[in-house]
Amino acid sequence: MWGPGELGRLRTVAVERSEILIIGGGNAGISLAARLLRDGFDDVALVAPQPVHRYKPLLNYVGAGEATMADLERPMADVVPHGCRWIRDAVDAVDPVAMTAHTRGGRTLHWSTLVVCPGLVEDWDATPGLLQAYADGWAASTYVPGSAPQVWPRLSALRSGSVVFTVPPEPASCAPTALKPLLMACDSWRRAGVLSDLDVRLVLPGAAATGLAEADRILEGRFADLGIEVLRQSRIERVDWDTHGLVLTGGRGLEDVTFAHAVPHYRAPHWVADAGLAADSSPGLADIDPETLRSRRHDSVWAIGDAADAATRPSGGGLRKQVDVLAHNLAAARKGKKLKRYDGYTVLPITVDRRKLMLDEVDRDGKASPSVPFLDPFVPRRSTWLFDRYGLPQVYWRRILRGRV
Ligand SMILES: Cc1cc2nc3c(=O)[nH]c(=O)nc-3n(C[C@H](O)[C@H](O)[C@H](O)COP(=O)(O)OP(=O)(O)OC[C@H]3O[C@@H](n4cnc5c(N)ncnc54)[C@H](O)[C@@H]3O)c2cc1C
């Protein structure tokens, strides 16, 4: 005899099958699902818990008073492509041998092909005290959507005091774009005549801001011109949230900080490593062949986006190419044909002031890889600023998320 407990459990372990199961409904998951349906795949399911989809690059413009949250948010139901089965749930375990995923809501999902693209999660534990400083209101960042709307009101009200910006250590999503709010704010402070009354500091995880020689030459010029003190090979180790103090690598302390644009550290969701999909050497990212995007451990598993170790800087721009390669490769694998290769193309758009931006489009080796032939991607331009702020979001909603790029 089944007791009520067992019956309840049986009801929640309904098995669902799909040819392609995509975990994550961000830039990667939605644009891939749309592209696969366009390419003729007809059994595509997407697991995504959130009710809202965000175009994340605009978060930095929210932090500079140049965009609102409404500009970058759409209901998830409006972006899940027609013909895709949306499973409104979160995966909490994957078994690549049994080819199943388990969800928080108790479902068991079977796949023939799995695409892992859940992005990264904030690792608040890596910086004790930071979450409390966010709650206290003197720290915020464009990287944390809930706090992004607080950034510009705080920055634009500053007239004196000490302000600290950070670029997060990797893995992080397009980390050097965290310079956008800094450089746009400095430009505004200079115009308002208050820049010299502020102590502006930048904490960088590496020796230079991007690791790309041409971009760094321009950025170093900007830092010097704006009087920004750059603290290199450093990160925030601890936040004394009640005294407004930051303790950096090596023990250096910054006291009486008026406002900190402190980006949290990131990591891949733990279930990726728990499923045996991560390399021991990586910080939990899905271990893939960076060219074919296929798991090195299980042939039925592929990964793209911020949670995949594609041996390049993760970015939305890079995803355009990854989705194209992966869509081709899933069809090719089905027919036993040759796989396409991803060259590691990525983009690190940085505003050098309030109205100019350099795109920094590079391949895996850091060589310039312009989307528009002969256009030097390291030259800051007003036109690229306008394209990044106004043009790309339209391309994103109308073409990228609909699998048309
Ligand atoms: C502030 C900021 C500025 C940026 N600026 C730029 C820029 O200017 N140019 C550029 O090219 N790129 C930029 N990027 C990077 C770009 O936005 C990311 O590379 C891109 O969004 C990554 O897409 P993704 O789908 O891999 O991850 P995400 O966009 O993070 O999406 C992952 C999705 O998976 C879901 N998920 C998580 N866990 C689970 C689970 N267990 N089960 C099911 N679903 C799950 C999440 O809810 C989320 O919706 C920026 C990123 C940020 C944060």
The ligand as an SDF file (V2000), in Angstrom:
LIG
                    3D

 53 58  0  0  0  0  0  0  0  0999 V2000
   26.7780   44.8110  -15.6560 C   0  0  0  0  0  0  0  0  0  0  0  0
   27.1110   44.0310  -16.8980 C   0  0  0  0  0  0  0  0  0  0  0  0
   27.4900   44.7070  -18.0350 C   0  0  0  0  0  0  0  0  0  0  0  0
   27.8010   43.9890  -19.2100 C   0  0  0  0  0  0  0  0  0  0  0  0
   28.1620   44.6800  -20.3220 N   0  0  0  0  0  0  0  0  0  0  0  0
   28.3930   44.0270  -21.4760 C   0  0  0  0  0  0  0  0  0  0  0  0
   28.6840   44.7230  -22.6680 C   0  0  0  0  0  0  0  0  0  0  0  0
   28.7310   45.9370  -22.6870 O   0  0  0  0  0  0  0  0  0  0  0  0
   28.8910   44.0030  -23.8030 N   0  0  0  0  0  0  0  0  0  0  0  0
   28.8300   42.6420  -23.8120 C   0  0  0  0  0  0  0  0  0  0  0  0
   29.0190   42.0340  -24.8750 O   0  0  0  0  0  0  0  0  0  0  0  0
   28.5670   41.9400  -22.6880 N   0  0  0  0  0  0  0  0  0  0  0  0
   28.3450   42.6030  -21.5350 C   0  0  0  0  0  0  0  0  0  0  0  0
   28.0410   41.9040  -20.3910 N   0  0  0  0  0  0  0  0  0  0  0  0
   28.1130   40.4580  -20.4080 C   0  0  0  0  0  0  0  0  0  0  0  0
   26.8410   39.7780  -20.9170 C   0  0  0  0  0  0  0  0  0  0  0  0
   25.7010   40.3900  -20.4040 O   0  0  0  0  0  0  0  0  0  0  0  0
   26.9340   38.3120  -20.5060 C   0  0  0  0  0  0  0  0  0  0  0  0
   28.1020   37.7580  -21.0600 O   0  0  0  0  0  0  0  0  0  0  0  0
   25.7080   37.5280  -20.9280 C   0  0  0  0  0  0  0  0  0  0  0  0
   24.5510   38.0530  -20.3680 O   0  0  0  0  0  0  0  0  0  0  0  0
   25.8850   36.0750  -20.5040 C   0  0  0  0  0  0  0  0  0  0  0  0
   24.7320   35.3720  -20.8340 O   0  0  0  0  0  0  0  0  0  0  0  0
   24.4170   33.9510  -20.1470 P   0  0  0  0  0  0  0  0  0  0  0  0
   23.1380   33.5280  -20.7530 O   0  0  0  0  0  0  0  0  0  0  0  0
   25.6160   33.0880  -20.1990 O   0  0  0  0  0  0  0  0  0  0  0  0
   24.2210   34.2970  -18.6030 O   0  0  0  0  0  0  0  0  0  0  0  0
   23.0530   35.1820  -17.8890 P   0  0  0  0  0  0  0  0  0  0  0  0
   22.7280   36.3720  -18.7450 O   0  0  0  0  0  0  0  0  0  0  0  0
   23.5720   35.3920  -16.5260 O   0  0  0  0  0  0  0  0  0  0  0  0
   21.8100   34.2290  -17.8900 O   0  0  0  0  0  0  0  0  0  0  0  0
   21.7840   33.0320  -17.1770 C   0  0  0  0  0  0  0  0  0  0  0  0
   20.3530   32.6710  -16.8910 C   0  0  0  0  0  0  0  0  0  0  0  0
   20.3230   31.3570  -16.3470 O   0  0  0  0  0  0  0  0  0  0  0  0
   19.4000   31.3380  -15.2740 C   0  0  0  0  0  0  0  0  0  0  0  0
   19.7920   30.2950  -14.3230 N   0  0  0  0  0  0  0  0  0  0  0  0
   20.7470   30.3740  -13.3730 C   0  0  0  0  0  0  0  0  0  0  0  0
   20.7980   29.2270  -12.6720 N   0  0  0  0  0  0  0  0  0  0  0  0
   19.8500   28.4310  -13.1890 C   0  0  0  0  0  0  0  0  0  0  0  0
   19.4160   27.1230  -12.8690 C   0  0  0  0  0  0  0  0  0  0  0  0
   19.9640   26.4310  -11.8700 N   0  0  0  0  0  0  0  0  0  0  0  0
   18.4070   26.5810  -13.5900 N   0  0  0  0  0  0  0  0  0  0  0  0
   17.8280   27.2790  -14.6100 C   0  0  0  0  0  0  0  0  0  0  0  0
   18.2020   28.5310  -14.9460 N   0  0  0  0  0  0  0  0  0  0  0  0
   19.2150   29.0920  -14.2470 C   0  0  0  0  0  0  0  0  0  0  0  0
   19.4930   32.7200  -14.6700 C   0  0  0  0  0  0  0  0  0  0  0  0
   18.3040   33.0270  -13.9600 O   0  0  0  0  0  0  0  0  0  0  0  0
   19.6890   33.5890  -15.8840 C   0  0  0  0  0  0  0  0  0  0  0  0
   18.4600   34.0510  -16.3990 O   0  0  0  0  0  0  0  0  0  0  0  0
   27.7360   42.5890  -19.2040 C   0  0  0  0  0  0  0  0  0  0  0  0
   27.3460   41.9040  -18.0420 C   0  0  0  0  0  0  0  0  0  0  0  0
   27.0290   42.6240  -16.9030 C   0  0  0  0  0  0  0  0  0  0  0  0
   26.6080   41.8770  -15.6560 C   0  0  0  0  0  0  0  0  0  0  0  0
  1  2  1  0
  2  3  1  0
  2 52  2  0
  3  4  2  0
  4  5  1  0
  4 50  1  0
  5  6  2  0
  6  7  1  0
  6 13  1  0
  7  8  2  0
  7  9  1  0
  9 10  1  0
 10 11  2  0
 10 12  1  0
 12 13  2  0
 13 14  1  0
 14 15  1  0
 14 50  1  0
 15 16  1  0
 16 17  1  0
 16 18  1  0
 18 19  1  0
 18 20  1  0
 20 21  1  0
 20 22  1  0
 22 23  1  0
 23 24  1  0
 24 25  2  0
 24 26  1  0
 24 27  1  0
 27 28  1  0
 28 29  2  0
 28 30  1  0
 28 31  1  0
 31 32  1  0
 32 33  1  0
 33 34  1  0
 33 48  1  0
 34 35  1  0
 35 36  1  0
 35 46  1  0
 36 37  1  0
 36 45  1  0
 37 38  2  0
 38 39  1  0
 39 40  1  0
 39 45  2  0
 40 41  1  0
 40 42  2  0
 42 43  1  0
 43 44  2  0
 44 45  1  0
 46 47  1  0
 46 48  1  0
 48 49  1  0
 50 51  2  0
 51 52  1  0
 52 53  1  0
M  END
$$$$
